[in-house]
Amino acid sequence: MLQVNLLPGAINEIMVSVADSSYLTQSDCYGLMAAILDESITEEERRSVDRLLRFVVRGKVQMASQKSKY
């Protein structure tokens, strides 16, 4: 089975990065995946991940691959 480990402070770093740019990078996506699979994250971290995913669904945050080059 694949072992995925979340780096300490990764969720906060992703939140700051997205707040600055309104984009999720591929690395951010992998960090969110690790957070979702990590059963030991705090409730606050879980809410932050949920909030980021809702922003993506609502179009307030885009994936970096969808970022316009123009």
KAKAFEN-V513661 format. One record per residue. N is the residue number from 1. OMEGA is omega in radians with two decimals (* if undefined). NEAR is the number of other C-alpha atoms within 10 Angstrom. Layout:
# KAKAFEN-V513661
N/OMEGA/NEAR  N/OMEGA/NEAR
This chain:
# KAKAFEN-V513661
1/-3.12/3  2/3.11/4  3/3.13/6  4/-3.13/13  5/3.10/12  6/3.10/18  7/3.11/10  8/3.12/9  9/-3.07/9  10/-3.10/16  11/3.10/22  12/3.12/13  13/3.11/13  14/3.12/22  15/3.14/17  16/3.14/12  17/-3.14/15  18/3.11/17  19/-3.14/13  20/-2.96/9  21/-3.03/12  22/3.11/19  23/3.00/20  24/3.08/24  25/3.09/18  26/3.09/12  27/3.09/11  28/-3.13/20  29/3.10/15  30/3.08/14  31/3.09/21  32/3.09/23  33/3.12/15  34/3.14/18  35/-3.14/21  36/-3.13/16  37/-3.11/14  38/-3.12/14  39/-3.06/9  40/3.13/11  41/-3.11/14  42/3.10/10  43/3.10/9  44/3.10/9  45/3.11/17  46/3.11/17  47/3.11/11  48/3.10/17  49/3.12/21  50/3.14/14  51/3.12/13  52/-3.14/20  53/3.07/16  54/3.10/13  55/3.10/14  56/-3.12/16  57/-3.11/11  58/3.10/10  59/3.12/11  60/3.09/12  61/-3.14/18  62/3.02/19  63/-3.08/15  64/3.13/16  65/3.11/11  66/-3.10/9  67/3.14/12  68/-3.13/7  69/-3.09/5  70/*/3
